[in-house]
Amino acid sequence: MKAHWTCSVGLVWFVIAAHDGRAEYVFSPLPGNGNRSGPDIFLYTSSEAPAGRVQEVHAASDFVSSAEPVLLITELSYSAPSWSGRMPIDVTLPSIEIRLSTTQKNPDGLSINFADNVGADQTVVYSGPLHFYETETETYDIHVSITPFRYDPAAGNLLVDVFNYAPLLSRRDPDWVVDSAERFGDSVSRLGGRANSVSGGFSTFGLMTRFTYTPVPEPSTWALFGIGIVGLSIARWKFAPRKR
C-alpha cells in the first residue's frame, strides 16, 4: 500500500514542481535599443490630451527567444532614466485601462485605424486607478500587475493598448519620464491619439518594456498531471480502510 501511495504522490509532485509558476522575463525592445525618454501615455497631462490612447505592437520574435511555446503574461514593467539627482516617479493615475491582444500587424506596419490593429483575443487586463511609481530597486522598476494573459507568439505579435482617461493636471516634476526606443526597423512601434478617436498617428516610438510571464504547460504535461491525479485517487480508494 505504501509503495503505491508514494509512487502516485511522487508523480503528482513531480509535475507540479516542473511547472511551479516560476516567473520569467522577456524584454521588448531589447534593452540596448533605448535611445529616448519622455512622459508618454501614463504621464500625459490634461493640456496635452484630455484623454489619450496608445497602441504599441511588440514583435513575436522577442518572445520566441524565451524558449517557451506559450506564455502567461502577468506583469508589465517599465524603466526610467538613471541620471543623478532626478526625481523618482510616484503618482496615482485616476483611470487607466490596458488591453492585450494578439495582432497580425507588424512593427512599423500598424494601421492608422485603431480597430484594425486589435486581435480577436483582446482582453482587458487592467482597469482603474494605478499607482505608477519607481521602486528604485532595479532597472525596470515601474511595475503594473495585470490579469494573466495567455500569449502564443506563433499566433502573431503582441498588442498593448493603453487608455488614459484622466491625464494628470501637471507632471509635478520634469524628471518624470520613462525610457523608450525610436528606431525604424526594431521590434516595436505604435499608434497614438485621443481615447475616443477612430484613428491616430503612427510612430516608430515604443516604451522599453519588460514582460513578466510564467510558462504555460503543454498538453502532454497536463496529461501527465491528470494521470498522477487519477493514480493518486485510485490508490486512496483501493487502500482506504473499509467499514465492516
Secondary structure, DSSP 8 states (H G I E B T S, - for coil): -HHHHHHHHHHHHHHHHHTS---EEEEES-GGG--EEE-TGGG-BTTT-SSEEEEEEE-HHHHHTTS-SSEEEEEEEE-----TT----EEEEEEEEEEEEEES--TT---SBHHHH--TT-EEEEEEEEEEE--SSSSS-EEEEEEEEEE-GGG-EEEEEEEESS-BS--SSTT--EEEEE-TTSSEEEEEEETT-SB-EEESEEE-EEEEEEE---HHHHHHHHHHHHHHHHHHHHHS----
